[in-house]
Amino acid sequence: MRRLILLLAILCPVFIRAELPPSAYERMQKAATDVVEIEVLRVDIEPGEAPGSQNLHITALVNKVTRTTNVKENDIIKIQYLVTTREKGWAGPGEIPILEEKQKTLAYLVKDPGSEEFHPAAGAMSFRNF
């Protein structure tokens, strides 16, 4: 019994740092309404409502369309999302990366039905493939 408790005490920190399994990200990527290759033209960052959070507003040029609701090549789109700085040891899914100006990347997106903006559709894997 003591060995079991000792083993759990040693392994517990490993389990606490749990990330979503790759299959969860793959499902989110497949569910994305828009899959496009973009070039980031502008990145605007504003403080979020919560401490350590930032609202990102991305303006991007669509270079290639793989799947879409209504986006065409050479369209300019707006992408909005929130990034929160987490303390060391925080458990949960990975954070969506902060894009940089002139960066070219794949984007898995979903369109906001109430506006013309898009949001990342696959969490930490919204701007890359496995």
C-alpha atoms as an extended CHARMM CRD file, in Angstrom:
* protein
*
       130  EXT
         1         1  MET       CA              0.0000000000        0.0000000000        0.0000000000  PROA      1               0.0000000000
         2         2  ARG       CA              2.8400000000        2.4060000000        0.8430000000  PROA      2               0.0000000000
         3         3  ARG       CA              4.4630000000        1.7190000000       -2.5180000000  PROA      3               0.0000000000
         4         4  LEU       CA              1.2150000000        2.5730000000       -4.3070000000  PROA      4               0.0000000000
         5         5  ILE       CA              0.9000000000        5.8700000000       -2.4260000000  PROA      5               0.0000000000
         6         6  LEU       CA              4.5460000000        6.7050000000       -3.1360000000  PROA      6               0.0000000000
         7         7  LEU       CA              4.0920000000        5.8650000000       -6.8180000000  PROA      7               0.0000000000
         8         8  LEU       CA              0.9860000000        8.0820000000       -7.0390000000  PROA      8               0.0000000000
         9         9  ALA       CA              2.8010000000       10.9390000000       -5.2900000000  PROA      9               0.0000000000
        10        10  ILE       CA              5.6430000000       10.7260000000       -7.8150000000  PROA      10              0.0000000000
        11        11  LEU       CA              3.4140000000       10.4430000000      -10.8970000000  PROA      11              0.0000000000
        12        12  CYS       CA              0.7530000000       12.9620000000       -9.8670000000  PROA      12              0.0000000000
        13        13  PRO       CA              2.6500000000       16.0330000000      -11.2090000000  PROA      13              0.0000000000
        14        14  VAL       CA              2.9760000000       14.2610000000      -14.5650000000  PROA      14              0.0000000000
        15        15  PHE       CA             -0.7960000000       13.8120000000      -14.7860000000  PROA      15              0.0000000000
        16        16  ILE       CA             -1.5190000000       17.3920000000      -13.7110000000  PROA      16              0.0000000000
        17        17  ARG       CA              0.2200000000       18.7900000000      -16.8070000000  PROA      17              0.0000000000
        18        18  ALA       CA             -2.2620000000       16.9800000000      -19.0340000000  PROA      18              0.0000000000
        19        19  GLU       CA             -2.7300000000       18.2240000000      -22.5780000000  PROA      19              0.0000000000
        20        20  LEU       CA             -5.5440000000       17.3130000000      -24.9070000000  PROA      20              0.0000000000
        21        21  PRO       CA             -4.8450000000       14.1590000000      -26.9210000000  PROA      21              0.0000000000
        22        22  PRO       CA             -3.9670000000       14.6260000000      -30.6070000000  PROA      22              0.0000000000
        23        23  SER       CA             -7.2810000000       13.0360000000      -31.5940000000  PROA      23              0.0000000000
        24        24  ALA       CA             -9.1710000000       15.9080000000      -29.9050000000  PROA      24              0.0000000000
        25        25  TYR       CA             -7.2750000000       18.4840000000      -31.9520000000  PROA      25              0.0000000000
        26        26  GLU       CA             -7.7850000000       16.4440000000      -35.1310000000  PROA      26              0.0000000000
        27        27  ARG       CA            -11.5640000000       16.4080000000      -34.4990000000  PROA      27              0.0000000000
        28        28  MET       CA            -11.5690000000       20.1830000000      -33.9880000000  PROA      28              0.0000000000
        29        29  GLN       CA             -9.5800000000       20.6870000000      -37.2140000000  PROA      29              0.0000000000
        30        30  LYS       CA            -12.0450000000       18.5090000000      -39.1450000000  PROA      30              0.0000000000
        31        31  ALA       CA            -14.9540000000       20.5190000000      -37.7120000000  PROA      31              0.0000000000
        32        32  ALA       CA            -13.4600000000       23.8690000000      -38.8150000000  PROA      32              0.0000000000
        33        33  THR       CA            -15.7470000000       25.6100000000      -41.3060000000  PROA      33              0.0000000000
        34        34  ASP       CA            -12.8280000000       27.3670000000      -42.9940000000  PROA      34              0.0000000000
        35        35  VAL       CA             -9.3560000000       26.0220000000      -43.7200000000  PROA      35              0.0000000000
        36        36  VAL       CA             -7.1460000000       28.5820000000      -45.4190000000  PROA      36              0.0000000000
        37        37  GLU       CA             -3.5300000000       29.5820000000      -45.8280000000  PROA      37              0.0000000000
        38        38  ILE       CA             -2.9920000000       33.1410000000      -44.6590000000  PROA      38              0.0000000000
        39        39  GLU       CA             -0.3680000000       35.8450000000      -44.5000000000  PROA      39              0.0000000000
        40        40  VAL       CA             -0.6490000000       37.9790000000      -41.3850000000  PROA      40              0.0000000000
        41        41  LEU       CA             -0.8040000000       41.6520000000      -42.3040000000  PROA      41              0.0000000000
        42        42  ARG       CA             -1.4420000000       43.2180000000      -38.9140000000  PROA      42              0.0000000000
        43        43  VAL       CA             -1.5860000000       42.1480000000      -35.2670000000  PROA      43              0.0000000000
        44        44  ASP       CA             -3.3600000000       44.3280000000      -32.6990000000  PROA      44              0.0000000000
        45        45  ILE       CA             -3.1310000000       43.2840000000      -29.0530000000  PROA      45              0.0000000000
        46        46  GLU       CA             -5.3170000000       44.7680000000      -26.3130000000  PROA      46              0.0000000000
        47        47  PRO       CA             -5.4420000000       43.9230000000      -22.6060000000  PROA      47              0.0000000000
        48        48  GLY       CA             -8.1750000000       41.4490000000      -21.7560000000  PROA      48              0.0000000000
        49        49  GLU       CA            -10.7130000000       41.7280000000      -18.9680000000  PROA      49              0.0000000000
        50        50  ALA       CA             -8.9720000000       39.1580000000      -16.7480000000  PROA      50              0.0000000000
        51        51  PRO       CA             -5.4170000000       39.5900000000      -15.4230000000  PROA      51              0.0000000000
        52        52  GLY       CA             -2.8650000000       38.0440000000      -17.7730000000  PROA      52              0.0000000000
        53        53  SER       CA             -5.2480000000       37.9160000000      -20.7360000000  PROA      53              0.0000000000
        54        54  GLN       CA             -4.8900000000       39.6130000000      -24.1080000000  PROA      54              0.0000000000
        55        55  ASN       CA             -7.3670000000       40.1080000000      -26.9500000000  PROA      55              0.0000000000
        56        56  LEU       CA             -5.7800000000       39.5860000000      -30.3540000000  PROA      56              0.0000000000
        57        57  HSD       CA             -7.1670000000       41.0890000000      -33.5430000000  PROA      57              0.0000000000
        58        58  ILE       CA             -5.4650000000       39.7190000000      -36.6500000000  PROA      58              0.0000000000
        59        59  THR       CA             -5.8510000000       41.0980000000      -40.1660000000  PROA      59              0.0000000000
        60        60  ALA       CA             -4.7870000000       38.5170000000      -42.7490000000  PROA      60              0.0000000000
        61        61  LEU       CA             -4.6340000000       37.9950000000      -46.5080000000  PROA      61              0.0000000000
        62        62  VAL       CA             -6.0320000000       34.6700000000      -47.7280000000  PROA      62              0.0000000000
        63        63  ASN       CA             -3.4580000000       33.0220000000      -50.0130000000  PROA      63              0.0000000000
        64        64  LYS       CA             -5.1220000000       29.6410000000      -50.5350000000  PROA      64              0.0000000000
        65        65  VAL       CA             -8.5250000000       28.1650000000      -49.7270000000  PROA      65              0.0000000000
        66        66  THR       CA             -8.9740000000       24.4840000000      -48.8480000000  PROA      66              0.0000000000
        67        67  ARG       CA            -12.4390000000       24.5880000000      -47.2540000000  PROA      67              0.0000000000
        68        68  THR       CA            -14.6550000000       27.6190000000      -46.8140000000  PROA      68              0.0000000000
        69        69  THR       CA            -18.0190000000       29.0960000000      -45.9500000000  PROA      69              0.0000000000
        70        70  ASN       CA            -17.5480000000       32.0550000000      -48.2890000000  PROA      70              0.0000000000
        71        71  VAL       CA            -13.8820000000       33.0930000000      -48.4220000000  PROA      71              0.0000000000
        72        72  LYS       CA            -11.9080000000       33.5270000000      -51.6350000000  PROA      72              0.0000000000
        73        73  GLU       CA             -8.2130000000       33.8510000000      -52.3880000000  PROA      73              0.0000000000
        74        74  ASN       CA             -6.9500000000       37.4270000000      -51.9210000000  PROA      74              0.0000000000
        75        75  ASP       CA             -9.7410000000       38.2610000000      -49.4480000000  PROA      75              0.0000000000
        76        76  ILE       CA             -8.7530000000       40.1700000000      -46.3210000000  PROA      76              0.0000000000
        77        77  ILE       CA            -10.1600000000       38.5290000000      -43.1820000000  PROA      77              0.0000000000
        78        78  LYS       CA            -10.2230000000       39.4200000000      -39.4910000000  PROA      78              0.0000000000
        79        79  ILE       CA             -9.4030000000       36.8230000000      -36.8480000000  PROA      79              0.0000000000
        80        80  GLN       CA            -10.1020000000       37.4780000000      -33.1670000000  PROA      80              0.0000000000
        81        81  TYR       CA             -9.1120000000       35.4110000000      -30.1410000000  PROA      81              0.0000000000
        82        82  LEU       CA             -8.0770000000       35.5690000000      -26.4920000000  PROA      82              0.0000000000
        83        83  VAL       CA             -4.7310000000       34.4720000000      -25.0700000000  PROA      83              0.0000000000
        84        84  THR       CA             -4.2490000000       33.9630000000      -21.3310000000  PROA      84              0.0000000000
        85        85  THR       CA             -0.8640000000       33.6710000000      -19.6570000000  PROA      85              0.0000000000
        86        86  ARG       CA             -0.9820000000       30.6860000000      -17.3090000000  PROA      86              0.0000000000
        87        87  GLU       CA              1.0930000000       30.0370000000      -14.2100000000  PROA      87              0.0000000000
        88        88  LYS       CA              3.7090000000       27.3070000000      -14.3150000000  PROA      88              0.0000000000
        89        89  GLY       CA              2.1440000000       23.9330000000      -13.6180000000  PROA      89              0.0000000000
        90        90  TRP       CA             -1.2830000000       24.9030000000      -14.9580000000  PROA      90              0.0000000000
        91        91  ALA       CA             -3.1470000000       21.8980000000      -16.3270000000  PROA      91              0.0000000000
        92        92  GLY       CA             -5.2170000000       22.0790000000      -19.4640000000  PROA      92              0.0000000000
        93        93  PRO       CA             -5.1450000000       22.4400000000      -23.2190000000  PROA      93              0.0000000000
        94        94  GLY       CA             -2.3520000000       24.3560000000      -24.9100000000  PROA      94              0.0000000000
        95        95  GLU       CA             -2.7250000000       28.0520000000      -25.6480000000  PROA      95              0.0000000000
        96        96  ILE       CA             -3.3910000000       29.3910000000      -29.1360000000  PROA      96              0.0000000000
        97        97  PRO       CA             -0.1370000000       30.8800000000      -30.4340000000  PROA      97              0.0000000000
        98        98  ILE       CA              0.2300000000       34.6150000000      -30.9860000000  PROA      98              0.0000000000
        99        99  LEU       CA              0.6930000000       35.2200000000      -34.7060000000  PROA      99              0.0000000000
       100       100  GLU       CA              3.2680000000       37.6990000000      -35.9850000000  PROA      100             0.0000000000
       101       101  GLU       CA              3.1050000000       40.1830000000      -38.8480000000  PROA      101             0.0000000000
       102       102  LYS       CA              4.3060000000       38.7670000000      -42.2020000000  PROA      102             0.0000000000
       103       103  GLN       CA              3.8790000000       35.2120000000      -40.8800000000  PROA      103             0.0000000000
       104       104  LYS       CA              2.4440000000       32.7480000000      -43.4010000000  PROA      104             0.0000000000
       105       105  THR       CA              0.5060000000       29.8780000000      -41.9040000000  PROA      105             0.0000000000
       106       106  LEU       CA             -2.3290000000       27.4510000000      -42.2770000000  PROA      106             0.0000000000
       107       107  ALA       CA             -5.4640000000       28.4530000000      -40.3420000000  PROA      107             0.0000000000
       108       108  TYR       CA             -8.3550000000       26.3220000000      -39.0890000000  PROA      108             0.0000000000
       109       109  LEU       CA            -11.1410000000       28.8190000000      -38.4740000000  PROA      109             0.0000000000
       110       110  VAL       CA            -14.8240000000       29.1790000000      -37.7170000000  PROA      110             0.0000000000
       111       111  LYS       CA            -16.8010000000       32.2460000000      -38.7220000000  PROA      111             0.0000000000
       112       112  ASP       CA            -18.6290000000       34.2000000000      -36.0410000000  PROA      112             0.0000000000
       113       113  PRO       CA            -22.2820000000       34.1480000000      -37.1590000000  PROA      113             0.0000000000
       114       114  GLY       CA            -22.9190000000       37.5930000000      -35.6520000000  PROA      114             0.0000000000
       115       115  SER       CA            -20.0610000000       39.3940000000      -37.4180000000  PROA      115             0.0000000000
       116       116  GLU       CA            -17.5260000000       39.1620000000      -40.2090000000  PROA      116             0.0000000000
       117       117  GLU       CA            -14.7860000000       37.9370000000      -37.8520000000  PROA      117             0.0000000000
       118       118  PHE       CA            -13.2870000000       34.4680000000      -37.6260000000  PROA      118             0.0000000000
       119       119  HSD       CA            -12.0880000000       32.5860000000      -34.5400000000  PROA      119             0.0000000000
       120       120  PRO       CA             -9.5430000000       29.7650000000      -34.2200000000  PROA      120             0.0000000000
       121       121  ALA       CA            -11.3680000000       26.4400000000      -34.4710000000  PROA      121             0.0000000000
       122       122  ALA       CA             -8.8070000000       24.0080000000      -33.0800000000  PROA      122             0.0000000000
       123       123  GLY       CA             -7.2990000000       25.6000000000      -29.9860000000  PROA      123             0.0000000000
       124       124  ALA       CA             -3.5120000000       25.3090000000      -29.8580000000  PROA      124             0.0000000000
       125       125  MET       CA             -3.5260000000       23.5250000000      -33.2310000000  PROA      125             0.0000000000
       126       126  SER       CA             -5.5290000000       26.2110000000      -35.0860000000  PROA      126             0.0000000000
       127       127  PHE       CA             -2.4890000000       27.4670000000      -36.9910000000  PROA      127             0.0000000000
       128       128  ARG       CA             -0.6230000000       24.2380000000      -37.7680000000  PROA      128             0.0000000000
       129       129  ASN       CA             -1.0160000000       20.5880000000      -38.7120000000  PROA      129             0.0000000000
       130       130  PHE       CA              0.2000000000       17.5540000000      -36.8210000000  PROA      130             0.0000000000
